[in-house]
């Protein structure tokens, strides 16, 4: 980067640490992530997904589109879901994404220890994450570090409220209490 004429970053939260490390602010440009719009998700597709995953009408669906990676801190998410599930036992968490198999095993064991394994679906990598997210009532992100997360942009595109950690560029997308909660 020291030999570049310009540095492009996807969030002001990424630019700040670069400037503090000595990179030239005048040579840095923030270009936020963009996302493609997608065709609407049909009622038939939603119904097929509900049947495939055995969703009940009375369930509160939470969705997390996230790489299975310690940086996403899904363990903290599971602890939070366990607390909420005590009050709302009809809660169901969908975690969609591939990643580190060893971390996935840890998360599955944690969900078991917390007594919420029946409430959590680790769906792995899927070709239809936005269709799944369209079924959810709330989108979750528990990352320890982020730039400008596409998962939040996609959630907002679908009109889903977001509950997320206040990291990286997340506060550039979500005003606490308006588009979601930080």
N, C-alpha and C positions, 0 to 999 in steps of 0.2 A: 504493500500500500504506500510505502514511502516514495516509490517511483511513479506513482499515478498522478495524473493531472487533476483528477476529480475522484472523490470517494462517494459512493452511493450507499446509503443505509436506509432501512425501511421504517425507522421510527426516530423521533427526537431522543427517546430514551437510549437509543444505540449511539447516536451522535455525541451526546454529552461525555460519556466515558472516553470516547476517541479523542475529543478535544482536550480533556484533562490529561491524556497520555501524550499529548504533544502534536496531534494531527492538526492541520490548518483548518480552522472553521470556515474560512472563505473558500476552501477547496472541497468542502463537504456538502452534499445535497441529500435532503431527505425525500425519498420517493416512496410513499406508502405502498404496501402490497395492494394489489387489485385482485379481484376474483371474477371469474366468468359467471355470468348469469346462466342459469340452466333451465331446461324446460320444466314446466310445472309438474309436480308429482301427482299422478292421478289417484283418485279414490280407490280404484281397483288395485293399484300398486300398494297403497297403504293397507288395504284390506288383506292382500296377500302377505305382507310383512307381519301384520297382526296375527294371522293364522300361523305362519311359519314359526314365530317366536312365542306363540301362545300368550299373547297379551290379553289381559282382562280389561273390560271397560272401566272398572273402578280403580285401576292402578294409576298412580302418579308416576309418570315416566321422566327420568332424568337421563340426559345424554352427555357423554364425554367422548369427543372425537380427539384421540390423543395417541401418540406413539407410546408404546409400553417402554418407558424409559425413566430411570430415577429422577431426571430433571423435571418430569411432569408431576412428581410427588403425588402419585395416585394413592399412596398409603394415607396421606392426610385426607384425601377425598373420601376414602372408605371409612375413616374414623368419623368424619362429619355425617356421612350417610347413616352410620350406625346410630348416631345421636338422634337424627331426624326420624329414623325408622322406629324408634321406641314410641314416638307419638303418632307416626303415620306408617303402620305396618304394611300398608298396601303400596308402599314406595318400591320402585324398581329402577335400578341403575344399569344403563347400557354403556359399556366401555368398548369403543370401536377403534381398532388400530393394531398393527403388528409392532414388533420390537424385540426386546431382549427376553428370551424364554426364561432365564433364571429369575428375572424380576417378576415376570408373570406368575411363576410358581410362588414367589414370596407374597404377591398380592392375593392370590387364591387362598393361600394359607391364612393370611390376615383376615380376609373376609370370613373364613370359617371360624377363626378364633373370636371374631367380633359378633358372631351369630347372625350374619347377614348374607351368607353365601346363597341362600335361596332368592335373595333380593338383587343379586348382582349377576349380570350376564357379561362375560368376557367374550366378545364376538370375534376378536381377531381382526385381521385385515379383511375388508369387504369392498366390493366394487360400488356399493350403494350407501355410503355413509350419510349423504344428505337426505336420502329418502328415510333412513332410520331417524335422523335428527328431526325430520319433519313430524314424526310421531310424538316426539318428546314435548313435555310441558316446560322444561327448563334445561338450559345448556350449562355444563360445568367445566371449569378450567382451574386446575390447582397447581400450576407450574411454579417452579422456583425461579426460573429465568425465561424470558421471552423477548422476541423482537416485537413484531406486530402480528399477532397470531391469526392465521387464516381461519381457524376453528371459530373464533369470535366473529369474524367478518361473515362467515357462512351462517352462523346462528342469527346474526342480525338480518341477513338477507331473508331468512325464513321467518323473521319476526319473533324469534324466541328470546325471552329474558335470559340473561347470563348471570351466573354467580361465578366470580373469578378472583384469583389472587391479584393483588395490586403490584404487579411486576412489569418491568420493561415498558412496552408500548400499550399495555392493556388500558391504563387510565387515559390514553389518547383516544380510545374507542368508546369506553364506558364511563359515563358520569354516574357516580354512585347514587343509587336511588332513582335514576332516570331510565337508562337502557338496561340496567341490571344492578348488581350489588358487588362491591369490591371488598 
